[in-house]
Amino acid sequence: MKIQNLLKKVKKVFTPEQAEVLEEVISFLNELVKASDFNELKGIVAELATAQKELAEAQKRSEERLTRLEMAVEELASAQRKTEERLNQLAIRVDQLAEAQRRTEEELRKLIGEHKKTREELGGLFHTVGYVLEDRAMAGLPKLLKEEYGIEIIQPFVRKQFTVKGDRKIEVNILGKGRIDGRELWIIGEAKSQLKKKDVNEFIKKWFIFDKLFHGEKFYLLVTYSTSEEIENYTKEKNIKIYYSYQFPL
């Protein structure tokens, strides 16, 4: 009866293959061993069963840990894939920004080139406007100076450039020579489209150079299209005569 109970326990604890082998062993031993030996064998079998159970539980825990590990690895792999996707997107964005920067720099270079060209054209235009004003002044000043001051022009007006202090160049916009009451004097002037105070001051700063270039009495004048009443009063204080473009014949 005890053998039968033992065999039932074996079938419950062990796999069918294992139970079959143990059943054969137990039956064989039952015929060979005494009851006391058989009781000892029962203890061994019980121990084996306990060990088998513990081994199964350990195996189960290992499988659970392995499952958790696999899940963690999969999560890491997923996170890695997302990181790589974001890095790829970032790389594309950086390339796009670099291309946009390149186009911006190219457009900026074109704009700078166009701006330079525009400045050159404006500079040429300003020079042209200035030359036109100077030319009109040279043609009209002899009559105005004669009528207003009694100055007779004895050396026609010219536009001339001089070298001072080594290789420094200075241009006199309007330069001529006149006579009044038997005295000869230099007539020196500049033309400015819109006369400002700084233009007057810069003109005055050149007087010491004019003193070195042109010896004798001088008559200073400025020619402009327009200026303010303040500048008119300022030039009077500095003994500079202002003439306007509309005073000269076309």
C-alpha positions as CSV (number, residue, x, y, z in Angstrom):
1,M,0.0,0.0,0.0
2,K,2.9,2.3,0.9
3,I,4.5,1.5,-2.5
4,Q,1.3,2.5,-4.3
5,N,1.2,5.8,-2.5
6,L,4.8,6.5,-3.3
7,L,4.2,5.7,-6.9
8,K,1.3,8.2,-7.0
9,K,3.5,10.9,-5.5
10,V,6.2,10.2,-8.1
11,K,3.7,10.6,-11.0
12,K,2.6,13.9,-9.5
13,V,6.0,15.4,-9.0
14,F,8.1,14.1,-11.9
15,T,7.6,14.2,-15.6
16,P,6.0,11.1,-17.2
17,E,9.4,9.9,-18.4
18,Q,11.0,10.5,-15.0
19,A,8.1,8.9,-13.2
20,E,8.3,5.8,-15.4
21,V,12.0,5.3,-14.7
22,L,11.5,5.8,-10.9
23,E,8.5,3.5,-10.9
24,E,10.6,0.8,-12.4
25,V,13.4,1.5,-9.9
26,I,11.0,1.5,-7.0
27,S,9.4,-1.8,-8.1
28,F,12.8,-3.3,-8.5
29,L,14.0,-2.2,-5.2
30,N,10.8,-3.3,-3.5
31,E,11.7,-6.8,-4.4
32,L,15.3,-6.4,-3.2
33,V,15.3,-4.3,-0.1
34,K,13.8,-4.6,3.4
35,A,11.0,-2.4,4.7
36,S,13.5,-0.3,6.6
37,D,15.6,0.2,3.5
38,F,12.4,1.0,1.7
39,N,11.5,3.6,4.2
40,E,15.0,5.1,3.7
41,L,14.4,5.0,0.0
42,K,11.1,6.9,0.5
43,G,13.0,9.6,2.2
44,I,15.5,9.9,-0.6
45,V,12.7,10.1,-3.1
46,A,11.0,12.8,-1.0
47,E,14.2,14.7,-1.0
48,L,14.5,14.3,-4.7
49,A,11.0,15.5,-5.1
50,T,11.7,18.6,-3.0
51,A,14.9,19.3,-4.8
52,Q,13.0,18.9,-8.1
53,K,10.3,21.3,-6.9
54,E,12.9,23.9,-5.9
55,L,14.7,23.4,-9.1
56,A,11.5,24.1,-11.0
57,E,10.8,27.2,-9.0
58,A,14.4,28.4,-9.6
59,Q,13.9,27.7,-13.3
60,K,10.7,29.6,-13.3
61,R,12.3,32.6,-11.5
62,S,15.1,32.5,-14.0
63,E,12.7,32.4,-16.9
64,E,10.8,35.4,-15.4
65,R,14.1,37.3,-15.0
66,L,15.1,36.4,-18.5
67,T,11.7,37.6,-19.7
68,R,12.1,40.9,-17.9
69,L,15.6,41.2,-19.3
70,E,14.3,40.6,-22.8
71,M,11.6,43.2,-22.3
72,A,14.2,45.7,-21.0
73,V,16.5,44.9,-24.0
74,E,13.6,45.4,-26.3
75,E,12.7,48.7,-24.7
76,L,16.4,49.8,-25.0
77,A,16.4,48.8,-28.6
78,S,13.2,50.7,-29.2
79,A,14.6,53.8,-27.5
80,Q,17.8,53.4,-29.5
81,R,15.8,53.3,-32.7
82,K,13.9,56.4,-31.7
83,T,17.2,58.1,-30.8
84,E,18.6,57.2,-34.2
85,E,15.5,58.5,-36.0
86,R,15.7,61.8,-34.1
87,L,19.4,62.0,-34.9
88,N,18.7,61.4,-38.6
89,Q,16.0,64.1,-38.5
90,L,18.4,66.4,-36.8
91,A,21.1,65.7,-39.3
92,I,18.7,66.5,-42.1
93,R,17.6,69.7,-40.4
94,V,21.3,70.7,-40.0
95,D,21.9,70.1,-43.7
96,Q,18.9,72.2,-44.5
97,L,20.1,75.0,-42.3
98,A,23.5,74.8,-43.8
99,E,22.0,75.0,-47.3
100,A,19.9,77.9,-46.2
101,Q,22.9,79.6,-44.7
102,R,24.8,79.1,-47.9
103,R,22.0,80.6,-49.9
104,T,21.8,83.5,-47.5
105,E,25.5,84.2,-47.7
106,E,25.3,84.0,-51.5
107,E,22.4,86.4,-51.6
108,L,24.3,88.7,-49.2
109,R,27.4,88.7,-51.4
110,K,25.2,89.6,-54.4
111,L,23.5,92.3,-52.3
112,I,26.9,93.7,-51.2
113,G,28.0,93.7,-54.8
114,E,24.9,95.4,-55.9
115,H,25.2,97.9,-53.1
116,K,28.8,98.6,-54.0
117,K,27.8,99.1,-57.6
118,T,24.9,101.4,-56.5
119,R,27.3,103.4,-54.4
120,E,29.7,103.8,-57.2
121,E,26.8,104.9,-59.5
122,L,25.6,107.3,-56.9
123,G,29.1,108.6,-56.4
124,G,29.4,109.1,-60.1
125,L,26.0,110.8,-60.1
126,F,27.0,113.1,-57.2
127,H,30.2,114.0,-59.0
128,T,28.2,114.7,-62.1
129,V,25.8,116.9,-60.1
130,G,28.7,118.6,-58.4
131,Y,30.5,119.2,-61.7
132,V,27.4,120.7,-63.3
133,L,27.0,123.1,-60.3
134,E,30.6,124.1,-60.5
135,D,30.4,124.6,-64.3
136,R,27.4,126.8,-63.9
137,A,29.1,128.8,-61.2
138,M,32.2,129.3,-63.2
139,A,30.1,130.6,-66.1
140,G,27.9,132.9,-63.9
141,L,30.3,134.1,-61.2
142,P,32.2,136.8,-63.3
143,K,29.0,138.8,-63.8
144,L,27.8,138.4,-60.2
145,L,31.1,139.3,-58.7
146,K,31.4,142.3,-61.0
147,E,27.9,143.6,-60.2
148,E,28.0,143.0,-56.4
149,Y,31.7,143.6,-55.5
150,G,33.2,145.3,-58.6
151,I,35.6,142.4,-59.0
152,E,36.9,141.9,-62.5
153,I,38.0,138.5,-63.4
154,I,41.5,138.5,-64.9
155,Q,42.2,134.7,-64.7
156,P,39.3,132.5,-65.8
157,F,37.8,130.0,-63.3
158,V,39.1,126.5,-63.4
159,R,38.7,123.2,-61.4
160,K,42.2,122.1,-60.4
161,Q,43.9,119.5,-58.3
162,F,47.1,120.1,-56.3
163,T,49.6,117.8,-54.5
164,V,50.3,118.8,-50.9
165,K,52.4,117.1,-48.1
166,G,54.0,114.5,-50.3
167,D,51.4,112.6,-52.2
168,R,48.2,114.0,-50.7
169,K,45.8,115.4,-53.3
170,I,43.5,118.4,-52.8
171,E,41.0,119.6,-55.3
172,V,39.9,123.2,-55.6
173,N,36.4,123.2,-57.1
174,I,36.4,126.8,-58.2
175,L,39.6,128.7,-58.6
176,G,40.2,132.1,-60.4
177,K,41.9,135.4,-60.1
178,G,40.3,138.9,-60.0
179,R,41.1,142.5,-59.5
180,I,39.4,145.1,-57.4
181,D,40.6,148.7,-56.8
182,G,43.9,147.8,-58.4
183,R,44.4,144.9,-56.1
184,E,44.6,141.3,-57.3
185,L,43.0,138.5,-55.3
186,W,42.4,134.8,-55.5
187,I,38.8,133.7,-55.8
188,I,38.4,130.2,-54.2
189,G,35.2,128.3,-53.8
190,E,33.6,124.9,-53.3
191,A,30.3,123.5,-54.5
192,K,27.9,121.4,-52.3
193,S,24.5,120.2,-53.3
194,Q,23.1,120.8,-49.8
195,L,25.4,123.0,-47.8
196,K,25.8,122.0,-44.1
197,K,27.7,123.4,-41.3
198,K,30.3,120.6,-41.4
199,D,30.9,121.5,-45.1
200,V,31.6,125.1,-44.1
201,N,34.0,124.0,-41.3
202,E,35.9,121.6,-43.6
203,F,36.3,124.4,-46.2
204,I,37.7,126.7,-43.5
205,K,40.2,124.0,-42.4
206,K,41.7,124.1,-45.9
207,W,42.5,127.8,-45.7
208,F,45.9,127.2,-44.3
209,I,46.7,125.0,-47.3
210,F,45.3,127.7,-49.6
211,D,47.6,130.2,-47.9
212,K,50.6,128.1,-48.9
213,L,49.4,127.5,-52.4
214,F,48.1,130.9,-53.3
215,H,49.9,134.0,-51.9
216,G,48.0,137.2,-51.5
217,E,44.5,138.3,-50.8
218,K,41.6,135.8,-51.1
219,F,37.9,135.9,-51.7
220,Y,36.1,132.8,-50.4
221,L,32.7,131.6,-51.6
222,L,30.5,128.5,-51.5
223,V,28.0,127.4,-54.1
224,T,24.9,125.3,-53.4
225,Y,21.4,124.3,-54.4
226,S,20.0,124.9,-50.9
227,T,21.0,125.6,-47.2
228,S,19.4,126.9,-44.0
229,E,19.2,130.4,-42.6
230,E,21.5,129.3,-39.8
231,I,24.2,128.4,-42.3
232,E,23.8,131.7,-44.1
233,N,24.4,133.6,-40.9
234,Y,27.3,131.3,-40.0
235,T,29.0,131.9,-43.4
236,K,28.6,135.7,-43.0
237,E,30.4,135.5,-39.6
238,K,33.2,133.7,-41.4
239,N,33.3,136.2,-44.3
240,I,32.3,133.5,-46.8
241,K,29.9,134.4,-49.6
242,I,27.1,132.0,-50.6
243,Y,25.8,131.8,-54.1
244,Y,22.8,129.7,-55.1
245,S,22.4,127.7,-58.3
246,Y,19.3,129.7,-59.4
247,Q,21.6,132.8,-59.6
248,F,23.5,131.2,-62.5
249,P,22.3,131.0,-66.0
250,L,21.3,127.5,-67.4
